Amino acid sequence: MPVPASTISDGYSAEGITFRGSSSGRVVKSYFRKNLAADEVAVRVTHSGVCGTDLHYMRQDMVLGHEAAGIVLAVGSTCTVYKPGDRVGWGYEHYSCGACTPCLTGEECHCTKGGFFGLNDFDQGSFSNIGVWKEQWLFRIPDGIKSEDAAPLMCAGSSCFAPLIQYCRPIDRVGIIGMGGLGHLAIQFAAKMGCHVVVFSGSESKRADALALGAHEFYVTRGVSDFSTLGMTEPIDRLLMTAAAQVNVAKYYSVMAPKAMIIPLTATKEIFSVPYFETLFLGVKVVPSMLATRFLHMKMLEFADRHGIHPVVEKFPMTEAGIHDAIEKVEKGTIRYRAVLCWDD
């Protein structure tokens, strides 16, 4: 895609191609145009991750995608952080109010007046070749991270990194349920943080990949009713739920340590339940974690760059056909391990 000349100008007209959901569930091509405000940045999207959350909106009349990587085209007159030519990305949250208690305490991801994918800005997303975003909600991509790898980090990466930083210690045995788009990144982050990483998967076929990415133990849980028979010699201190669908977490209580913590990461509207007495008796805590703060998002990119962490990706062209193929593989669970849509590759 051609890149316009470097621009610093309020009113710059950003226009380009977008891809929307539709009532039929089929992605359709559309177009976007917006004038740049003083605090906004126009970005030429080069790559977009395909997240499981995108599947929830396939039948909505909105532009899809929230894992963007691209190049700055133009900046508004009050922007001071980025300039044309910089590589940046954006994720699930678009903006926050800046005045509520979560915002003032550095937890803007819980802002009740914030803008989020699926709730705001239906006319643009990362399934596109253009985006206009508030400068403070863009993230600089380190030189050592390729754009095709940076895109999935904008949601999947930050979603895994934040709870690991907040709740896990290098001395912890960290269990990870699911070896998919989230799980394969959680393995890498946890291993590089010094944790002992234990993976629970329904498929033996993923054992080699899990161990190569840094896992220390791997257990196949499909068909196992009593997890105490898995052969683990020590219990789990922290349990990250990264599988695409909810699992019966009660089964894991037999392999969890007293005062262990369960951290659900998967976005779903299903009812989540735990065994009441065992939770009370063991002192288990359930701490949901869906989004990272801007601070932890930036630190995630720095950490990934420093430690050579990157998603394992399958690339697809940013076309209606390419998006359909990627979505189909994500729905079937056959992606190893993150789909990325590309304009330039």
C-alpha positions as CSV (number, residue, x, y, z in Angstrom):
1,M,0.0,0.0,0.0
2,P,1.4,3.5,-0.8
3,V,2.4,5.7,2.1
4,P,1.4,9.4,1.8
5,A,4.1,12.1,2.6
6,S,4.9,12.8,6.2
7,T,2.2,15.0,7.7
8,I,1.6,17.0,10.9
9,S,-1.7,18.5,10.4
10,D,-5.1,18.8,12.1
11,G,-7.9,18.0,9.7
12,Y,-5.7,15.5,7.7
13,S,-8.2,13.3,5.9
14,A,-7.5,9.6,6.6
15,E,-9.3,7.3,4.3
16,G,-9.0,3.7,3.3
17,I,-10.4,0.1,3.2
18,T,-12.1,-1.6,6.1
19,F,-13.7,-5.1,6.6
20,R,-16.9,-5.4,8.5
21,G,-19.1,-8.1,9.9
22,S,-22.6,-8.6,8.4
23,S,-25.9,-10.1,9.3
24,S,-25.0,-13.2,7.2
25,G,-21.8,-13.7,9.2
26,R,-19.7,-13.0,6.1
27,V,-17.0,-10.4,6.2
28,V,-17.6,-7.6,3.7
29,K,-15.4,-4.9,2.3
30,S,-16.2,-1.3,3.3
31,Y,-14.5,2.1,3.4
32,F,-13.4,4.6,6.1
33,R,-12.8,8.3,6.2
34,K,-12.1,10.6,9.1
35,N,-10.4,13.9,9.7
36,L,-7.6,14.0,12.1
37,A,-8.2,15.8,15.5
38,A,-5.4,17.6,17.3
39,D,-4.7,14.6,19.7
40,E,-5.1,11.9,17.1
41,V,-2.7,9.8,14.9
42,A,-3.4,8.3,11.5
43,V,-1.9,4.9,11.1
44,R,-1.4,2.8,8.0
45,V,-2.2,-0.8,9.2
46,T,0.2,-3.4,7.8
47,H,-0.8,-6.4,10.0
48,S,-3.7,-7.5,12.2
49,G,-4.0,-10.4,14.5
50,V,-7.2,-12.4,14.5
51,C,-8.5,-12.9,18.0
52,G,-11.1,-15.3,19.2
53,T,-13.1,-12.3,20.5
54,D,-13.5,-11.2,16.9
55,L,-15.7,-14.2,16.3
56,H,-18.3,-12.8,18.6
57,Y,-18.9,-9.9,16.3
58,M,-19.0,-11.6,12.9
59,R,-22.7,-10.8,12.5
60,Q,-22.5,-7.2,13.8
61,D,-22.3,-4.3,11.4
62,M,-18.9,-3.1,12.6
63,V,-15.3,-3.1,11.4
64,L,-13.6,-6.1,12.9
65,G,-10.2,-6.5,14.5
66,H,-8.4,-5.1,17.5
67,E,-4.8,-6.3,17.2
68,A,-3.1,-3.7,14.9
69,A,0.4,-3.1,13.8
70,G,1.3,-0.3,11.4
71,I,3.1,2.9,10.5
72,V,2.3,6.4,11.5
73,L,1.1,8.5,8.5
74,A,0.2,11.8,10.2
75,V,-0.1,13.3,13.7
76,G,-2.3,16.0,15.1
77,S,-0.9,19.4,16.3
78,T,-0.9,18.5,20.0
79,C,0.8,15.1,19.5
80,T,4.3,14.8,21.0
81,V,5.1,11.1,21.2
82,Y,5.0,9.9,17.6
83,K,6.0,11.1,14.2
84,P,5.3,9.9,10.7
85,G,7.2,6.7,9.9
86,D,7.1,5.3,13.5
87,R,5.8,1.8,13.9
88,V,2.9,1.5,16.4
89,G,0.1,-0.7,17.3
90,W,-3.2,-0.6,19.2
91,G,-5.3,-3.1,21.2
92,Y,-8.7,-3.7,22.7
93,E,-9.2,-0.4,24.5
94,H,-9.5,2.8,22.5
95,Y,-9.6,5.5,25.2
96,S,-10.6,6.2,28.8
97,C,-12.1,9.2,30.6
98,G,-9.0,10.0,32.6
99,A,-11.0,11.3,35.6
100,C,-12.6,8.2,37.3
101,T,-11.1,6.3,40.2
102,P,-9.7,3.4,37.9
103,C,-8.1,6.0,35.6
104,L,-6.6,8.1,38.4
105,T,-5.2,4.9,40.0
106,G,-3.6,3.6,36.9
107,E,-6.3,1.0,36.2
108,E,-7.8,2.7,33.1
109,C,-8.6,-0.7,31.7
110,H,-11.6,-0.7,34.1
111,C,-12.8,2.8,33.2
112,T,-16.6,2.6,32.9
113,K,-16.6,5.4,30.4
114,G,-13.8,4.0,28.3
115,G,-14.0,3.0,24.6
116,F,-13.5,-0.7,23.8
117,F,-13.6,-2.9,20.7
118,G,-17.2,-4.1,20.1
119,L,-18.7,-1.2,22.1
120,N,-17.3,1.9,20.4
121,D,-15.8,3.2,17.2
122,F,-17.7,0.7,15.0
123,D,-16.4,2.4,11.8
124,Q,-12.8,1.3,12.2
125,G,-10.7,-1.6,13.4
126,S,-7.6,-3.5,12.6
127,F,-9.1,-5.5,9.7
128,S,-8.3,-2.5,7.5
129,N,-5.5,-0.5,6.0
130,I,-6.1,2.7,8.0
131,G,-6.9,3.8,11.6
132,V,-7.2,7.0,13.5
133,W,-6.6,6.7,17.2
134,K,-5.8,8.9,20.3
135,E,-2.1,9.2,20.5
136,Q,-2.0,8.1,24.2
137,W,-3.6,4.7,23.2
138,L,-1.0,3.8,20.7
139,F,2.0,1.7,21.6
140,R,5.5,1.9,20.0
141,I,6.7,-1.3,18.5
142,P,10.4,-2.1,19.4
143,D,12.8,-2.5,16.6
144,G,13.5,-6.1,17.5
145,I,9.8,-7.2,17.0
146,K,8.5,-7.8,13.5
147,S,5.2,-6.2,12.7
148,E,3.6,-9.6,12.0
149,D,4.6,-10.7,15.5
150,A,3.7,-7.4,17.1
151,A,0.0,-7.5,16.0
152,P,-1.0,-10.5,18.2
153,L,0.9,-9.1,21.1
154,M,-1.4,-6.1,21.2
155,C,-4.2,-8.2,22.8
156,A,-3.1,-11.8,23.4
157,G,0.4,-10.8,24.5
158,S,-0.7,-8.1,27.0
159,S,-3.6,-10.2,28.3
160,C,-1.2,-13.0,29.3
161,F,1.6,-10.7,30.5
162,A,-0.4,-8.5,32.9
163,P,-1.6,-11.2,35.3
164,L,1.7,-13.0,35.3
165,I,3.4,-9.7,36.4
166,Q,0.7,-8.9,38.9
167,Y,0.1,-12.3,40.5
168,C,3.0,-14.7,39.8
169,R,6.5,-15.0,41.3
170,P,9.6,-16.8,39.9
171,I,9.2,-19.4,42.7
172,D,5.6,-20.3,41.6
173,R,4.5,-23.3,39.7
174,V,2.3,-21.8,37.0
175,G,-0.3,-24.0,35.4
176,I,-1.6,-23.0,31.9
177,I,-4.8,-24.5,30.7
178,G,-4.8,-24.6,26.9
179,M,-2.1,-24.5,24.3
180,G,-3.5,-22.1,21.8
181,G,-3.3,-18.4,20.9
182,L,-3.1,-17.2,24.5
183,G,-1.5,-20.3,26.0
184,H,1.5,-20.5,23.8
185,L,2.4,-16.9,24.7
186,A,1.7,-17.4,28.4
187,I,4.2,-20.3,28.3
188,Q,6.9,-18.0,26.9
189,F,6.3,-15.1,29.3
190,A,6.0,-17.3,32.4
191,A,9.2,-19.3,31.5
192,K,11.2,-16.1,30.9
193,M,10.0,-14.7,34.2
194,G,11.6,-17.7,35.9
195,C,8.4,-19.6,36.8
196,H,8.1,-23.4,36.6
197,V,5.6,-23.8,33.8
198,V,3.1,-26.7,33.7
199,V,0.8,-27.0,30.6
200,F,-2.6,-28.8,30.6
201,S,-3.8,-29.6,27.1
202,G,-6.4,-31.8,25.5
203,S,-4.0,-32.8,22.7
204,E,-0.8,-34.8,22.9
205,S,0.2,-33.4,19.5
206,K,1.1,-30.1,21.2
207,R,3.6,-31.5,23.7
208,A,6.7,-30.9,21.6
209,D,5.7,-27.3,20.9
210,A,4.9,-26.6,24.6
211,L,8.3,-27.9,25.7
212,A,10.1,-26.0,22.9
213,L,8.5,-22.8,24.0
214,G,9.6,-23.2,27.6
215,A,7.2,-25.5,29.4
216,H,8.7,-27.8,32.0
217,E,5.8,-30.3,32.3
218,F,3.0,-31.2,30.0
219,Y,-0.2,-33.2,30.8
220,V,-2.9,-34.4,28.5
221,T,-6.3,-34.0,30.3
222,R,-8.8,-35.2,27.7
223,G,-10.7,-38.2,29.1
224,V,-9.1,-37.9,32.6
225,S,-11.7,-37.5,35.4
226,D,-9.3,-37.5,38.3
227,F,-6.4,-35.2,37.8
228,S,-4.6,-36.6,40.9
229,T,-3.7,-39.5,38.6
230,L,-1.8,-37.3,36.1
231,G,1.5,-38.0,38.0
232,M,2.3,-34.5,39.2
233,T,4.8,-34.5,42.1
234,E,4.1,-30.9,43.2
235,P,0.9,-28.8,43.2
236,I,0.1,-25.7,41.2
237,D,0.4,-22.2,42.7
238,R,-1.2,-20.2,39.9
239,L,-3.6,-21.5,37.2
240,L,-4.1,-19.5,34.1
241,M,-7.3,-20.4,32.1
242,T,-6.4,-19.6,28.4
243,A,-8.4,-22.3,26.6
244,A,-10.9,-21.1,23.9
245,A,-13.8,-22.5,25.9
246,Q,-14.5,-22.8,29.6
247,V,-13.2,-26.0,31.3
248,N,-14.4,-27.7,34.5
249,V,-12.0,-26.0,36.9
250,A,-13.2,-28.2,39.8
251,K,-11.0,-31.0,38.3
252,Y,-7.9,-29.0,38.9
253,Y,-8.5,-28.6,42.7
254,S,-6.8,-31.9,43.3
255,V,-3.5,-30.6,41.9
256,M,-3.6,-27.1,43.4
257,A,-1.7,-25.8,46.4
258,P,-3.4,-24.2,49.4
259,K,-3.9,-20.4,48.7
260,A,-3.5,-21.1,45.0
261,M,-5.0,-18.6,42.5
262,I,-7.2,-19.2,39.5
263,I,-6.8,-16.5,36.8
264,P,-9.5,-16.7,34.0
265,L,-8.4,-15.0,30.8
266,T,-10.8,-16.3,28.1
267,A,-13.6,-13.9,27.1
268,T,-16.9,-15.7,27.3
269,K,-20.4,-15.1,28.5
270,E,-20.8,-18.6,30.0
271,I,-21.4,-19.0,33.7
272,F,-18.2,-19.6,35.6
273,S,-18.5,-21.8,38.7
274,V,-16.1,-23.2,41.3
275,P,-16.6,-25.8,44.1
276,Y,-17.6,-23.7,47.1
277,F,-16.3,-25.8,50.0
278,E,-13.0,-26.7,48.4
279,T,-12.4,-23.0,47.5
280,L,-13.1,-22.1,51.1
281,F,-11.1,-24.9,52.6
282,L,-8.0,-24.4,50.3
283,G,-8.2,-20.6,50.4
284,V,-8.2,-20.5,46.6
285,K,-8.7,-17.1,45.0
286,V,-10.3,-16.4,41.7
287,V,-8.8,-13.3,40.1
288,P,-10.2,-12.5,36.6
289,S,-7.9,-10.6,34.2
290,M,-9.0,-9.4,30.8
291,L,-7.1,-6.3,29.8
292,A,-3.7,-4.8,30.6
293,T,-3.1,-1.2,31.6
294,R,-1.2,1.0,29.2
295,F,1.9,0.8,31.5
296,L,1.9,-3.0,31.5
297,H,1.1,-3.1,27.8
298,M,4.3,-1.0,27.1
299,K,6.3,-3.1,29.5
300,M,5.1,-6.3,27.8
301,L,6.5,-5.1,24.4
302,E,9.8,-4.2,26.0
303,F,10.0,-7.6,27.8
304,A,9.1,-9.5,24.6
305,D,11.8,-7.7,22.7
306,R,14.4,-8.2,25.4
307,H,13.7,-11.9,25.7
308,G,12.9,-12.8,22.1
309,I,9.3,-13.7,22.8
310,H,7.1,-13.9,19.7
311,P,3.9,-15.6,18.7
312,V,3.9,-18.5,16.3
313,V,1.8,-17.2,13.4
314,E,0.0,-18.3,10.3
315,K,-0.3,-15.4,7.7
316,F,-3.2,-14.7,5.5
317,P,-3.8,-11.8,3.0
318,M,-5.9,-8.9,4.1
319,T,-8.7,-9.6,1.7
320,E,-12.3,-10.9,2.1
321,A,-11.2,-14.4,1.1
322,G,-8.1,-14.2,3.3
323,I,-10.1,-13.1,6.3
324,H,-12.7,-15.8,5.7
325,D,-9.9,-18.5,5.6
326,A,-8.3,-17.2,8.8
327,I,-11.6,-17.0,10.7
328,E,-12.5,-20.5,9.6
329,K,-9.3,-21.9,10.9
330,V,-9.7,-20.0,14.2
331,E,-13.2,-21.3,14.6
332,K,-12.1,-24.9,14.0
333,G,-9.2,-24.5,16.4
334,T,-6.6,-25.6,13.7
335,I,-4.4,-22.4,13.8
336,R,-0.9,-23.0,15.2
337,Y,-1.1,-20.6,17.0
338,R,-2.2,-17.1,15.9
339,A,-3.6,-16.0,12.6
340,V,-2.3,-12.7,11.2
341,L,-3.7,-10.7,8.3
342,C,-1.1,-9.0,6.1
343,W,-1.2,-6.2,3.5
344,D,2.4,-6.3,2.5
345,D,3.5,-10.0,2.9
